[in-house]
């Protein structure tokens, strides 16, 4: 992509574009067509300034005041925030009791006459869970039966670790095409977090609404758009494959070290870039039945005593979880996880 960005700069291609992008929509439509095994056209794609803008577009275009949106817990913090900004109400559906995979009966039980959509995030941030085909098919059928939209966030789709496989929900349930919005970005798959380039795919009338909305928020960065187009047309996957190998090696190293935890179960880390620790046993040991201990305390102690930065699950609606990123240098990762393991094993 760097070559494409440099060529755009040297070519003085620095003017406004169409509000939802223009040059890369066709190439992105080809990408989504391959991933969903369905034909997509350029007018079903909107290029955005990263996946966050795509998610906010989805919320603002779909949700009216009083509408409810189902969000499995633990959740990425942007999901409920975007619903609230749009005037809606996030309805949290617990998944901790089912290995961080939402059970369709639990989702169904949370549906009311005001429910508008379900958020589906796989591979999941923060838990690293990858939803299997049966789960995706069941969620899609539930959405069809209850006339709900699906907001499908697959930003970590490039990182599903064998034997787990990432599936687009529309490759499993093509019949949900008319009620599904696909959100993705290149921040993770190409390690381009600062370039802010992503997209949303959906029905034409929805994309028209996104265009009307994005007209007043600005088109995506033109240099990033052209760099993305260059990458999509080149077909060169060497960097992506190298990055995936690095992430896989980091996961293997991390799981080896974390397997030595005594009071905390070793995470599965099925996909994405995160280890997610279940601190329930540690919580019981530290606080008994008092309930005044949560993951914030662990995160603070790890930072103070081990020099390791983690993210408390309270940010994700889970006071008993802890997220660790393994998308870093292997030597630093190993050093940090050994310190973390030693600190947690000595917890009192």
N, C-alpha and C positions, 0 to 999 in steps of 0.2 A: 504493500500500500504506500510505502514511502515514495517509491518511484512515481506513482500516480499523483501524489500530493505535490511533489517537486515539479512534475510536468504541468500541473494546473497552475502553480504559482508562476512558473516561467512563461506560461501562455497568457498571463494576465486575466485569468478566468476568475474574477473576483466580484462579480455583480450578484444581485439578488437572483434567486431561482423561483420557480413555482413554490407556493407556500408548503406543499407537501413533497417537495423534491420532484425531479422530472427525469434526470439522466439515468438514475439507477433503478427506477421503479420496474422497468421491464426485466432487468437482470434479476432483481429480487423476486419478481413473479416467477421466473424460471426456477429459482432456488426453492421457493415455497411449493411449487408444483412438484418438484422432485421429492421433497420431504413429506408431502401429504398424499402423494400418488393421485393428485387431482389437478386439472388445469386451472391456472390462475392468470389473470390479466393485469396489466399495469394499473388500471383504474380501480383495482382492489387492494392496492398497496399505498401506504403513506409513509414516507421517510420522516423520521423524527430526530430530535436532539437527544438521542439515547432512549433506553427503554422507559425511563421515568416519565418522559414527556408522552410516550405512547400510552402508558398506564393512566396518566392524568387525562389524556384525550378520551380514553375509554370511559372513565368515570364521568367526565363532564358531558360527553355526548349521550351516555346511556341513562345516568341516574338523575332522577328528579327528587325534590325534597319529599321526605317520607319513605322513599324506596329503601329496601334492605338488600344487602349483598352478603352472601355467605363466605366466610373466610376461615379455612382450617387453621387451628392453633397447634404449634407455633407458626408465626407468619412473618414475612418480611415487612418491616415497619411502614413502608410506603403504602401498602394495600389499604389498611383502615384509614390512614390519613387522607388519601385521595377520595375515598367515599364520603368522609365527613366534609371535606371542602366542597364537594358537589351537592351537599345538603342531605345526603343519605345516611343510613345507619349501618355500620358493620355488625354482622351477627357472627360471633365466633363459635366454631364447631371444634370441639376437642378431638385431637388425634393422638395424644400421648399414650393412651391406653391401647392403641392398635398399631404400635411401632411407627408412629408418625405418618400413617396413611389414613386419610379420612374414610370412614365407613359410610357407604351410601345410605344405610338406614339412619345413621346419625344426621347426615345432610338432609334427608327427607323429613326427619322430625323437626328440623329447624325452619322449614319452609312455611311461610304464611302468605296471605293474600297480597302482602306488600313486597315479597321477595322478587328481585329483578335479575340477579345474576349470581354465579358461583365463580370464585377465583380458584384456579387450578395452577399450581406452581410445581413443576417437575423438570429436572432434578431440583429438589427443594432447597431454598435458602430460608431458614438456617440449618435445617436438619440433615441435608445431604441425601434424603430419601428419594428414590426413583419409583414413580408409580408404575405398576405393571399394566399390561393390556386389559386385563379383566376390570381393574379399578377404573381405568379411563373409559372403557365401554359402559360401565355402570353409571358413571357420572354423566356421560353424554346422554344416555337413555333417560336418566332422571330429568335432565335439562329439557329434553324434548317433551317428556310427559307433562312437565309442569310449566312449560312455556318460559323457560329461563335462558338468559344469555350465559355463555362461558367465556371468561377472560382467561386465556391460556398463556401463562408466562413460562417460556422455555429458554430463558437467557443462559442457563447452564447446560443446555442440551449437548454441547460438544464434549462434556465431561461426565460420561456415564461409565462406570468401571465394571468390567466383566465379573460375574456373569450377567450383570444388569445391563439393560438396553433402554435407551431413551426412545420413546415413540411420540410423534405428534398425535394429539388426540383425534385429528381428522383422518389420519392414516388408519386408525382403529375404528372410528365411527364417522364415516363420510357423510352420513345422513344428518349430522349436526352442523353441517357447513353454514347454513343460513342463520345460525345463532352463535357462532364462535368467532372470537377475536384472538388472533395470534400475535403475541408480543415477543420481540426478540431484539438483540443488539449484538454488536461486535466488540463490546467492552471486555468480555471474558474470553471468547473464542480466539480473538486476535490480540489480547492484552492491550486494548486501546481505550482504557477507561476515560482518559482525558480528551479524546477526540469527539465524544458525545455524538455517536451515530447509531441509530437503531431504526426499527420500523414496526408498523402494525398492519396486519392483513385482515380483511373482513369484507362483508358484503358492500357492494358499490354505494348504496345509499348511506351506509355508515361512513365510508371513506369520504363521501361528499360532505357530511357533517363535520368530519375531522378537518377537512380543508377549510371550511367556513370558520372553524374555531382557530386553526393554526394560522390563518391569515392575520390574526390579531396578536399572535405570540411570536412570530418570526419563522422563516424557513430554516432548515438545518444548515449548518456550516457548509458553504459551497466547496471548500477545499476537501473537507472530509467526504462529501458526497462523491466527488470525482475520484478520490483515492479509493473509495469503496467500489466504484464502478470498475476501476482499473483492476482491482483484486478479483472481482467476480468474473471479469472477462478473461483474466490471465489463466485461471484454473490452477494456479500454483498453490498447492496445499502443504508445501514443505514446512513452513513456519507453524501452521496449525498442528501438524502431526508432531513436530518437535515439542511444541508446548504441551500437547496431550501426554507425550512420553514423560516430560518433566513432572507434570501433575501426578501421573500414575506412580512414578518413582517416589515422589513426596508422600503420597498416600501410603505406599507400602512401608516406607521408613516410619511414618507416624504411627501406623497401626501396630508395628512391631514394638515400638516404645510404649504406647498406651496400653498394650496387652498386659503390662506389668502393674497397672493400677489395681489396688486392692479393694477399695470401697466404691469405686465408680466402674460401671460396666464399660467395656471397650466399645467404641462406636462402630457402626457398620460402614459409614461413609460410602454409600452406594454411588453417589454422584456429586458433582459440584466441586467446590474447593474447601469444604469445611468439615471438621470433626465436630460433632455435637454430643456433649457429655450430659448424661442424666445424673443429677446430683442428689436424687431422692435419698439414697442410703446415707450419703454424707450429711445431708440435712437432718435426718433422724438421729444420727450420732451426735451432731453438734447441738441440736435444739430440743431433742425429745419431742414432746407434744406442745411445746410453747408456741411454735409457729412464727417466731420472730427472727428467723434465719432464712436468707434466700441467696440466690446466685450473685447478687451484688456484693455480698460479703466475701464470697470466694474470689470474685474478680479483683476486688481490692487487695485481698491477701496475696494473691498471685503476683500482682503488680508490685506490691511492697516487699514481699519476702523472696520472690523468685525472679523479679525483673521481667515478667512475662505479661504481655498485654493480651487480654481476652475480652469477649463481649458477653455480658450477662444476658441470660434468657429473658429477663424482665423487659428488655427492649422488644422482644418477640411475643409477649404475652405469656411467658413461661418462667415463673420464678425459680424453677428447679433445673433449668438448662444452662449450658455454657457453650458458646461457639468459639471454635479455634480455626483460624485460617492456615492452610498449608500451601498456599500459593506463593511461597517465598524460597529463598536460597536453602539448599538442603542442609548445609552445615548449621545455619542459624536455626532451622527448623528442629534439627536433632538436639541442639543445645537447649533450646527453649522447652521442648517437650520433656526432656530428661529432668529439667528443673521443675517443671509443672508436676510430673509424676512423683518426684521425690516429695514435693510439698504436700500434695494431696494424700500421699500414703502416710505421712506423719501428722495428718490433721487431728486436732483434739480440741 
